[in-house]
């Protein structure tokens, strides 16, 4: 195996911290750009050494980290279908290097690159064995992002917070790469099963690296349960959706179907009952479900039985369009079923979901079970308005009225001129050439881990402080007070504190404070696109026309732009408050809390 692996255009973009379009432009505009050494016409492969040399010769910042160099060599040791096995092999070698006993079966592949063990040892020495494997898994997920179904980290945290406790035995019968099991708080033992042997191996290694006792087995959990008769304190699961070949005929008499035989077209209800079958009496389960499972007609009998038994305790719609999170409980012998079930549309507010679950079985989003046991047994949160006491409704209605009245904006302090007075203009590109402003673009990817605060594109759009973190490394751009940061969507803000790093997909404008006012520049970056109606790109932003004004007049304009920004934010807040008031008014009229004024 050659020590010079091939890299794709996407790899080059990630390693160089640019977009794919930039790499395409380099190939078109530079005749000395390296020629492909393999691949296909649509996905060519380039020599990593050739790419490194070309980038250095052309003065473009580029440094291949130990993790990236290892990843490219590992990836070149087999085809894409073997990549998961290669990652698992690397994980087992890292366990060996750490001195751990390897009880996980090795994959049926042995890379023929003699340099890989040394690169693994170097990476482990730099980052630690667990973090080194985490970097490889992260790159594997990025490389196969279109094929893999990986539970979002924030969803995994929510599921484990609601279902798991420290010291629990936790099972995930469709564990994938182990995201849910790794999110469990101090599990006593982690049990996992997955139909993909390579994924099961990666999960086992990740758990062992984290110091969690684990038993992870390959195989189809529905057709070949690896833990028959075993029960856990909690089960968490993100099962495969829409698999009609789940074994309906073969499993017709299975004892797991306590609440009814799942119809052929309801595989998700088979997973729900499989999870409940593995929960101890009094234990909990959190299972992700497509939103349609809450209302599809063939599943109404099982939904009704789950409600009657007290097994279904909550359905939370996590975001518009789903998925839903089903919160389940295995009743103890003689336990009385609760009178209500939590039906909540969280709309992305996971903290709210936690708060309402803590209030269960009280709270305004707890719907009486008896109201759901009709011909449809529809447990979709969107179909059920929350019940509120008169006191609670009155408080929310009065508060909404007051906030809407208080939010009335002041008009901007602008003077109408009797005659139009055209201004002289220049462009951002010309200002950059003159040294008035320096323009920098953030790397497409920052090193994981570490505690360097990172200002993200979401932070800029929302007007909040840095929410990301990164490890220190080459190419990291540290922000200074007076910098202007802009998103591709047209949001811009002036940096007021030192120390945060520039996050991916952001552009930094560092003005010469003696010639260009930061608030003036931020205002034009924010409002120019709404005036032109054009899409955003780096080229468009450089062509933005900016008035050539004295610094004093720039500051006056900057103050006016701040007033416009405050007005924009106030109008957005009023729109949100108005929607809340309309919804409360409608609900109040229907529920008898309000009536039309005489």
Secondary structure as UniProt FT lines:
FT   STRAND          6..7
FT   HELIX           9..16
FT   HELIX           20..29
FT   TURN            31..32
FT   STRAND          38..39
FT   STRAND          44..47
FT   HELIX           48..57
FT   TURN            58..59
FT   HELIX           66..75
FT   TURN            76..77
FT   HELIX           80..82
FT   HELIX           83..98
FT   TURN            114..115
FT   HELIX           116..127
FT   HELIX           129..143
FT   TURN            144..147
FT   HELIX           153..163
FT   TURN            166..167
FT   STRAND          169..172
FT   TURN            173..174
FT   TURN            176..177
FT   HELIX           179..183
FT   TURN            185..186
FT   STRAND          189..194
FT   HELIX           197..209
FT   TURN            210..211
FT   STRAND          214..218
FT   TURN            221..223
FT   TURN            226..229
FT   STRAND          232..237
FT   TURN            248..253
FT   TURN            255..256
FT   TURN            258..259
FT   TURN            264..265
FT   HELIX           267..277
FT   STRAND          279..289
FT   HELIX           291..294
FT   HELIX           297..299
FT   HELIX           300..309
FT   STRAND          312..317
FT   TURN            320..321
FT   STRAND          324..329
FT   TURN            333..334
FT   STRAND          340..345
FT   TURN            347..348
FT   HELIX           350..359
FT   TURN            360..361
FT   TURN            364..365
FT   STRAND          366..368
FT   HELIX           369..372
FT   HELIX           381..383
FT   HELIX           390..406
FT   STRAND          425..427
FT   HELIX           428..433
FT   TURN            434..435
FT   STRAND          437..441
FT   STRAND          452..455
FT   HELIX           457..462
FT   STRAND          468..470
FT   TURN            474..475
FT   TURN            481..482
FT   STRAND          484..487
FT   TURN            488..489
FT   STRAND          492..494
FT   STRAND          501..502
FT   TURN            504..505
FT   STRAND          506..511
FT   TURN            513..515
FT   HELIX           518..532
FT   HELIX           538..542
FT   STRAND          545..547
FT   HELIX           551..591
//
